[in-house]
Amino acid sequence: MKKIITLLATTLTFGIFSQTTGSILNESGNSIFSYQVDPVNCFGQSNGSINLIPLTNENWSYNWDNEENSEDINNLEVGVYRVTIKNQLGQTYYGSFTIEQPEKLEAYINIENENLDLVVSGGVEPYVYLWNTGDTFQDISINSSGIYEAIIVDSNNCSMITNTFAFSTNNLAEYTDESKIYPNPSNGSATVFMSSEVKKLEVINSNGQVILTKNLSGENYIKLESIASGVYLCNLISDNDIEILKLVVE
């Protein structure tokens, strides 16, 4: 005799992280199983689980659609998992459970004047922050020019790292000993630091085409934005000289 089981579920939600518990009822309305469905902790992981707890003394057999035959199944990716349950009397029940996951934890850093604004999304709030400066606030001030890196950890202990180069006008001298480009390789945005007075900047692609020209007047640095992938030459043109720097955009 085949029977479709009835699921009575309670969902406990923490942000977008949900744990589902409930009961499986037979045709008489009596609970024959309780269950707990735990989602994946972090986006892309495989640590979800489905735990069935028999509430009767019958001998049950289990046939999951992922070819597992145990009462409980673990190390699950996001998805739908179905089970066929039978007892010694030949009664058959069917169940379907969904393993969910949080959104991907993502972050980036906005630079506004002398401040770094850390923007975080996904994962499970609240977040914990740790900067390579020792700060534990979400947003911090720029104290000196250099690389600023932040580790973000959510309440499921999922983590990610983001970083950026920030320029401070407070210590310009340490960056003007020699001309340089940072970061290099770049993801499309970079800053050119100039050790001498440059009148014009030219950016030339691998085909010899000038894709960008900027006339300068006393600037010590200039930011390049939205540069496509490729290898470029940056000509720093002064009154009596041309300094050439290589830029790689990945």
Rosetta blueprint (number, residue, H / E / L):
1 M L
2 K E
3 K E
4 I E
5 I L
6 T E
7 L E
8 L E
9 A E
10 T E
11 T E
12 L E
13 T E
14 F E
15 G L
16 I L
17 F E
18 S E
19 Q E
20 T E
21 T E
22 G E
23 S E
24 I E
25 L E
26 N L
27 E L
28 S L
29 G L
30 N L
31 S E
32 I E
33 F E
34 S E
35 Y E
36 Q E
37 V E
38 D E
39 P L
40 V L
41 N L
42 C L
43 F L
44 G L
45 Q L
46 S L
47 N L
48 G E
49 S E
50 I E
51 N E
52 L E
53 I E
54 P E
55 L L
56 T L
57 N L
58 E L
59 N L
60 W E
61 S E
62 Y E
63 N E
64 W E
65 D L
66 N L
67 E L
68 E L
69 N L
70 S L
71 E L
72 D L
73 I E
74 N E
75 N E
76 L E
77 E L
78 V L
79 G E
80 V E
81 Y E
82 R E
83 V E
84 T E
85 I E
86 K E
87 N E
88 Q L
89 L L
90 G L
91 Q L
92 T E
93 Y E
94 Y E
95 G E
96 S E
97 F E
98 T E
99 I E
100 E L
101 Q L
102 P L
103 E L
104 K L
105 L L
106 E E
107 A E
108 Y E
109 I E
110 N E
111 I E
112 E E
113 N L
114 E L
115 N E
116 L E
117 D E
118 L E
119 V E
120 V E
121 S E
122 G L
123 G L
124 V L
125 E L
126 P L
127 Y L
128 V E
129 Y E
130 L E
131 W E
132 N L
133 T L
134 G L
135 D L
136 T L
137 F L
138 Q L
139 D L
140 I E
141 S E
142 I L
143 N L
144 S L
145 S L
146 G E
147 I E
148 Y E
149 E E
150 A E
151 I E
152 I E
153 V E
154 D L
155 S L
156 N L
157 N L
158 C L
159 S E
160 M E
161 I E
162 T E
163 N E
164 T E
165 F E
166 A E
167 F L
168 S L
169 T H
170 N H
171 N H
172 L H
173 A H
174 E H
175 Y H
176 T L
177 D L
178 E L
179 S L
180 K E
181 I E
182 Y E
183 P L
184 N L
185 P L
186 S E
187 N L
188 G L
189 S L
190 A E
191 T E
192 V E
193 F E
194 M L
195 S L
196 S L
197 E L
198 V L
199 K L
200 K E
201 L E
202 E E
203 V E
204 I E
205 N L
206 S L
207 N L
208 G L
209 Q L
210 V E
211 I E
212 L E
213 T E
214 K E
215 N E
216 L L
217 S L
218 G L
219 E L
220 N L
221 Y E
222 I E
223 K E
224 L E
225 E L
226 S L
227 I L
228 A L
229 S L
230 G E
231 V E
232 Y E
233 L E
234 C E
235 N E
236 L E
237 I E
238 S L
239 D L
240 N L
241 D L
242 I E
243 E E
244 I E
245 L E
246 K E
247 L E
248 V E
249 V E
250 E L
